[in-house]
């Protein structure tokens, strides 16, 4: 009987559980060592919970901002003369209980799927033993959640341990008034005045959500604008929407400390200014979970940031050890983690595999409006990394947008000047996460603006703006070539 390949996966997030499904389907003996529950931070404390919270906020925003324009009558909505009336309110405790219930249900579904595929799930914390055996195998020691240890032998190990919220030394979360993004779902009451420190994706998403839910929000941004890593036109639209809806956006303001004073929080900025609120959410990045699990002793090279160095097929510097997900620092997206995990298993188990191509990754910021991107960016064009033409079309011109009361947003496409091949795109719109997919297909398959322009779209539809932008790029290309 042929020997079965033994795979041990440390970490059960998207990188880990997707790798487990692939390896099990390919006939390997798979053990997933997981501490908190399959799905990892993505399912339990990050993507699934935050987007569930945002879904509630989105419904409230849509109703609050559009009901009058769309002709909807709300009975008995007498406004307070001193304050604009909110049409709808929220029971945050009920919202958060739903958030946690859905997250657990998703984790259980993933566990069932992995177990059904034939993999073993072992609850505990895994660490690598330093030496590699003569046959190339390695050992993983598991401190089991129910006590005791178990020593596993593996022909290959995948590290998919994720990350955790970064903390400032003088702004430690207490879980009650000063919070990180894993703790907000324990709130039973709506924060009256929420200070959000950090204007990256996490900070912007929570700031927008709580603003929609009815909190007075102050967003503290150390940079010139919110979402400094995103398309500048998209970030400008979102910041304008935030300010218009009453958010206090403090640009070029770095938080030095946060402390609790009774039932209030005082945030001191680096220039000495002090701002106060009822709660403070710290969204200042993440730290990889790579310490204390024997990586460097086993020959795995770490970057200065603590992330694991990997190549494009997820190999580390140690033979037989792969890594996937946020612990690699490649791209903090569940989709990328899952792809890294799948690639690692295909590679080790001898299947045909294409190296990771980050230029085909689509990403989304779940604010209102959403910001979705794929391929090369405006920064790539401006920085000379690619020669591309761009056209941006505001959604205001779109008939469906007019019908739905959508005022903010646009579609932008980038294409090569000679061939017209689409190399990137940006969508700012409600449900931009859905609208980016046809652009992602174009980027992944080297489609041209002519092909997009000549494909039928539904009228009226927001997707019609994608075809219209392609037609404008096609016209521009023709004019330049004549």
N, C-alpha and C positions, 0 to 999 in steps of 0.2 A: 504493500500500500504506500502511495506517495506521501511524503511528509507534507503536513499542512503548514502554510506560512502563518506565523504568529504575529499579530499586530496589537500593540498597546497604545491607546490614545489617552493622553492626559488632558482633560478638559472637554466638557460636553456642549460647548456652544456651537454655532453654525459650522465652524471649521472642523470641530470634532465629530459632531453627529453626522454631518454629510459624508465625511471620510469613512465613518463606521458603516454607513449604508452601502457605499461603493465597495469597500473591502469585503464586507460580508457577502455581497452579491457575487463577488469574484472568487468566493470560496475560501477566504482567509479565516483564521480563528481570531476573532476580534474581541478585545476587552476595552471598554470605555471607563476610565477612572474619572469620576466627577464628584465635586464637593457639594454643589448647591442645587442640582437638578438639571436635567438635560434642557438645552435651549440656551443656557448660560445667561450672561447679562443681557444679551439681545432680547431674549424672551422674558426673563424674570424682572429685570430692572431698567431696561433701556428701550429698545425699539418698540416692542409690543405694548408695554405699559404707556410710554409717552405718546404713541400714536393713538392709543385708545382714549387717553385724556384729550388729545388734540381733536379727536373726532367729535367729542362733546362741544368743545370750544368752537369748532367750525360750524356746527349747526346753529349755535347761539349767534355767532357773527353774521352768518347768512341771513338769519331771521331779523336780527337787530338792524342790519344795514340796508336790507332790501324790501322789507315788508310794505313800507309806504309806497315806494316806487312801483312795486308790482301790484299795488291795489288791494293788498290784504288789510282787512279791518280787524283790529284787536279791541274787543269789548272791554269796557270798564278800565281803560288804560289812562286814567287821569294823571297827568304829570305833576310832580312837585315843582312849584314855580322856582325854587332855588337850585334845582338839580335836574338835568335831563333824565327822563324816565327810561328805565330799562324795561324792555318788553318782556323778557324772560329772565328767570333767575336759575340758580344751580344749587343743588345739595351736594357739596363737595365730598362729604363722607360717603354718600351713596355712589358717586362717580368713582371714588378711589376703591371702594369695595368691589365694584364691577371690574375695574382695572386689574386688581390683584386676582380676581376669580378667573378672568380670561387668560391672564399670564400663566396661572397654574394649570389651567385646562390645556393650553398649548404645550406646556412642558410635559404633561402626562401623555398627550398625543404623540409627541416626539419619542418619548421613552418607549411607548407601545410599538411604534414603527421600527425603532432600532432593535428592540427585543425580537419582534416578528421576523426581522431580517436574519436573525441568528447570532447577533452580537450579545455579549454579556455586559451588563452595566453594574459597576462596582462603586458604591458610594464611599468616598474617602479622598484623601490627599496623596498624590503620587510624587515620588522623587526618583531621579535617576541614580543608579550606582555608577561610579566613575569608570570602571574598567569595561572594555569590550572583550567578550570571550573569543577564543581562537576560531570558533565557527562563525564569528560575526554577530552573534546574538548579544543582547544586553539584558540587564535586569532592572525592573522598576519595583520599588518598595512602596506599598500602599498602607498608609495609616488609616484604617477603616473607621467609618463614622460610628459604628457600633462597638468599637474597641478592638485592640489587637492589630497585628500587621499581617500582610500577605505579600509574598515575593513572587513577581510575575516574570517570566522569561519571554523576551520579544525578539523577533528577527528585525523588526523595525518599530520605531517609536515616533509618534506624532505629538508634538507639543502644541496645544491649542488652549492655553490658559487665560487668554483675554487680558483685561486690564481693570483698574478700579479708579474712582475719582481722585484727581490730584487735590491735595490740601495745601493751603497757605499756612505757614507756621503760626501766624497771628490771627487766623480765622478758622479755627477748628469747628466743624459741625457738631452740634449737640443733639440733633435729631428732633428738636422741638421748635426753635426759632431760627437757628442757623442750620441750613440743610444742604446736603449734596443731592444729586439727581436721583439717587436710589432711595432717599428718605421722604420725598415729597408725597408718596402714595400712602403715608400713614396719617396725613392731615385729615382731621374730621371737619374742620371749619375753614371757610374761605379766608386766605390772608387779605387783610384790608389794604395794607401797603407793602408790596413785595419789592425788595431790591434784588435784582439779578446781576451778579458780578460775572462778566464774561459775555462777549457778543459773538462768539463762534456759533456753530450750528446748534449745539445744545442750549446755550443761553438764549439765542434768538427764538428757538422753538418754544421754550417754556415761557419766555417773556410775552410772546404773542398769545399763547394759550391762556395764561392767567389774566392778561388784559381782557381777552374775550370773555372769560368767566366772571369778570366783574372786579378784579383787584386793580388798585392803582399801582402801576408798575414803573419803577425806575431801572433803566438798563445802563449799567456801568461798562463802558467800552474803553479799553486802553488804546485803541487804534482810531484812525480818522473816521471810520465808518463801521457800521455793523457788518457782519459776515465778511471780514477782510480777505478770506480765502476764496470767495465766490466771484462770479462775473460782476464787474463794477456797476454795469447798468442795472442788473438784477438787484444788487444790494441797495442801490439808490432808490429803486421803486419801493422795496420793503421798508427802508428807513422812513421814507415819506409817508407810507401807510401807517407805520407805527406812530409817528408824531401826530398825524391827522386824527388818529383814534385816541389821542390823549396820553400816550406814553411819554415819559421824560427820558429821552435818550441823551446820555452824558458821554460825548466823544472825548478822546484824548484824556481820559480820567482813569488812573490806575488805582485799584484798591490796595491799601497797605495792611489793613486789619479790619476785623469785624468782632464786636463783642456784644454780649447780651447785657442789657440794663433793664432789669425787671421784666416787663412784658414787651420791651422794645429791643431793637437791634440798632447799634451805632456802627456805621461803616466809615472808617477814616481813609481818605484818599491820600496819595503820596504827596500832594501839594498842601496837605493840612486841613482841607475842607472835610466836614463831617456831615453825612446824610443819615437820616433815621427812617426806620420802617417797622412794621409789625413782624416781618419775617425777612430773611435773606437767603437766597439760593446761590450757592457757589458753583459756577460752571466754568472752571479754569483749566480744563483739559483732563487727561487721563494718564495713569502710570501703568506700564506693563506688569503683569503678574509673573515675573521671571526670577525673583529672588528666592533663595532657600530651597530650590528643587534640584540642585546638583548639576546645573547646565554647564557652567564653565569647567567644573571638575571633570565632566564627561567630554570636554573638547568643543563645546558649542560656543562660538564667538558671539559676544553681545556688543551692541553699539553703545556709545556714550550715554544715550538716553535709557539704556536698559533693555531695549528691544533686541530681538534675536535676528541676526543677519541670515537672510535666505537668498537663494538664487530663484530663477523664474519657474523652477519646477519644485519649489518649496524645500529644497535641501538646505540643511545647516552645514557648518564646517565639520561636523562629526559624522562619520559614516553610519548610515542606518538611522539617523535622527533627522526628522523633518519638522517643520513648524508652519502654523497657519493662523491667520486672524490677527486680532489687535496686538498680540504679544510680538508680532513681527514689525509693526509700525508701517506696513506697506500702504494700507488704505483702510481706515476705520469704518468699514461697511460690512454688513452681514453677508452680502452677496459675494464680496471679494474673499472673505474668510472661507465661505463654503467652496468657492472655486479653488482656493489654495489647498484646502483639505482634499478635495476630489483629485486634483492634479497630483498631489503627493502619493496617493494610493495607486493611481494609474501608473505613475512612474515606477514606484517600487515593485509593483506586481507585474510589470512588463507589458502593460497595455500601451497602445498608441496614445500619445498625449501632446497637446500643443502647449508651449510655455505660456505663462500668464501674460496677457496683453492689457495693460491698464488703459490704453487709449480707446478701448471699446467698453469701458465701465460706465454705466449710467448711474447717476446719484441724484438724490432728492433732499431738499430741505423742507420739512413739513410745517412751514409757517403758513400764514394766510395773507397773500397768495403763496402757493408753493413755488419753489425754484428747483427746476430739474436741469441737469447738464449731462452731456456725453461728449467724449472725444476731446479734440484740441479746444483750448479756451481762448478768450480774448487776451489773456496774459501771454499765452504762447505766441499769438500773432504779434502783439505789441513788442514782445521780447525777441522777435526774429527767429523763433524756433521753428516756425513754419510760415510759408508764404501762402496766404489765404485771403479770399474776399469775404466780406460779411454784409448781410442785410438784416435789419431789425424792423419788424412790423408790429406796431402797437395793436393790442386786442380791441381797442376802442373802435377800430374800423370793421370789426367782425360782427356780422348780423346776429349770430347766436349770443355773443357777448352782450350786445345791446339788449336782447330779449331777457337775459338773465341778470341784468343790472351790474355786469362786470365792467369796472372802469379802469382797473389797474392790471398791467401785465403786457407781455409781448412774446413774440417768437423771433429768435435770431438763429440764422444758419451760417456756417463757415464752409466754403468750398475752395478747392484748388483753382487758381486762375486759368490754367490751360485746359484741364480736362473736365472741370466742373464736378469732380468727385467730392462728395460731402464728407468733411473731416471732423465736424463738430456741430453742436447746437445747444441752445439755451431756451427753455420755456419758462415763463413766469405767468402763472395762471392758477385758478382752482383746478385741482387734480392734474397738475403738471406731471406728476409721477406716472400718469397714464399716457399723456400726450407725448412724452419723450420717447416712447417705445418705437414708433415708426422711424424716428431720427436715429435711434440706436441701431435699428436694422440696416438703415442706409450706411451708417458709419462702418458697421461690422462687415458689410458685404460690398463696400466700395461702390455704392450706387451714385449716380450723378444727379445733379439738379434737374436735368431734363427728365429723367425717369420719375422723379418725385412729382415734378410739375405735370406730367402727362398721366398720372394715376388719378382715377376718379376719387373724389371725396364727397361725402354727404353734404347737402346744402339744406338748411344752415347747420354748421358745426364749427367748433373751435379748431378741429383738425384741418379745416379748410385754410386756416392761416398758414399752416406748414406748406401746403401746396402753393399758396400765393407768394410766400417768401422765396420758394424755389423758382417760381416764374420770374420774380424780380432779379434773382441772381442769374437766371438763364438769359434774360434780356441784357443785363449788364455785361455778361460774358460775350454775348453776340456783338454788342456795341464795341467792346474792346478789341474783338477779333477782326472787325471790319476795317 
